């Protein structure tokens, strides 16, 4: 069996690091052939040298220019590309079998669509791709008969539980959430949360944006929207439960009352390896759950009063149209403002709600229309930030 050839976009982030761990563990089955990153070009060069990758893209122009001045950081004969066109090029290389999309934010949308059009398998970690344009991404995947393999632990768990099950057997999807580092905080305590507090997650090692999103449960809201598109499930049949241990990664309840769950330690190598090797399996990078030892699994309903971002995501999904794009854009702007200490922690969902109230929602007929709504939502969110900005 020849090795599956991988293009990894977002190679220097946390998903990228875990993907590389899986690749190192299966050198005969998986081959890294192209990598892309935004600004951390020296780290990208180190990855390219380790895996002898010649096809490279750097999204940020300043980082690209710096990299060209120090070619010794890259393998001899490396082809280094720039910007969005560079991402599109490496995502659609003829020799590539699978695109691993691990870019945070909306930048990954166009490369994902281009890879689908080129007939590549898609392993998707960038939830914003579906939140922003699930209508178009899933339609393109159906047209090319391409299965979107989810890298998020929650969606991968659901994918495994649903594998080969007819849709008529499914009653509901149950997404688990760690609840983040503030799950037991009172509203009064949450008023004093600082960026440095929000950047530490008790269970998962993630980038700054996703770590903050986990703490506000906006991340779980994005996952609810993503689950809708991945599994064609209406919002009223997608539940969220808080599960502090992060051992049960999600569950599926069937019409007969049976519930299937996927359990593994909180390491992204488990869902990543499943997707990269699918439909095969092999030895994992880390040890799994030891059931010979005492194991406690707790579940409870989320508190939407303390974590209103989750409720706003459900609202966006129910309203349809470009609601998901508006929610996502407003959240990105709000989190950036919080990390820059412009607004308070509890202002993040306030910015989202104000943006949703003030941005026109409509049913998009083109990707350009979605991107236009995204741009308008960002403008409105920036204005909302100014309203809440700390003086």
Secondary structure, DSSP 4 states (H G I P E B T S, - for coil): -PPEEEEEETTTSHHHHHHHHHHHHTTTTEEEEEEEESS-HHHHHHHHHHHT--EEEE-SHHHHHHHHHTGGGS-TT-EEEEHHHHHHHHHT-TT-SEEEE---STTHHHHHHHHHHTT-EEEE--HHHHHHHHHHHHHHHHHTT--EEE-SHHHHHHHHHHTT--GGGEEEEEEEE---TTTT--HHHHTT--HHHHT--SS----HHHHHHHHHTHHHHHHHHHHHHHHT--GGGEEEEE-TT--EEEEEEETTS-EEEEE--S-THHHHHHHHHTT-----SS----TTS------EE--TTT-HHHHHHHHHHHH-TTHHHHHHHHHHHHHHHHHTTSS-TTHHHHHHHHHHHHS-----SSHHHHHHHHHHHHHHHHHHHHHH---
